[in-house]
Amino acid sequence: PELAFAAVSVLALLGVAAAVTAPSLFRSALGLMISLLGVAGLFLLQRAEFLAAVQVLIYVGGVAVLIVFAILLTERSGPMQVTLNRAAPVAAVIGTALALGLSLLVWQSGLAPDAPPAGVLASDLGVGFLNAFLVPFEAVSLLLLVALVGALVIAKEQP
């Protein structure tokens, strides 16, 4: 489990690094997709298969693809100018220290339980979505619909 955790964590971190440092917006979106797939892998290692499937379907399959379509369908008004931020070295040091500290905490706490979590089934989640969490569930679906309509408005050609 430690080797699998390390491999999936490296995949997620490489995706994040690609998303932040890529020279083009499209490559940044691909890095975001890789990092989200890495998070789905972390869910799988924790034996949360349903959450991993939701991560792949909603975030990688929906949100990230929506971002890619918005990038591809919008017009560019000339070449992109790369601007350097003077605080980038400080942010890199702080981010590296935070990543190392969190990695140390995860490493010391143990990586995965030996037994699968008991009590929560996918059917329980479905009943919860349609009973106690109906309003938040519908609010999220409305938010995704608004994001889709917004992407279409942005991508529409102006006369």
LINBEL-V826036 format. One line per field, one symbol per residue. ss: DSSP state (H for helix, E for strand, L for the rest). psi: psi as a letter, one per 30 degrees, with the letter a starting at -180 (. if undefined). burial: 1 if it has 9 or more other C-alpha atoms within 8 Angstrom, else 0. Layout:
ss->???
psi->???
burial->???
//
This chain:
ss->LHHHHHHHHHHHHHHHHHHHHLLLHHHHHHHHHHHHHHHHHHHHHLLLHHHHHHHHHHHHHHHHHHHHHHHHHLLLLLLLLLLLLLLHHHHHHHHHHHHHHHHHHHHHHLLLLLLLLLLLLHHHHHHHHHLLLHHHHHHHHHHHHHHHHHHHHHHLLLL
psi->eeeeeeeeeeeeeeeeeeeefkfleeeeeeeeeeeeeeeeeeeefghieeeeeeeeeeeefdeeeeeeeeefflkkhlkkkkkkkfgeeeeeeeeeeeeeeeeeeeeffkeklfkkklejleeeeeeeefdegeeeeeeeeeeeeeeeeeeeeefkkk.
burial->000010011011111111100100011111111111111111111101001111111111111111110110010000000000000000000000000000000100001000000000000010011000110010000000000100110010000
//
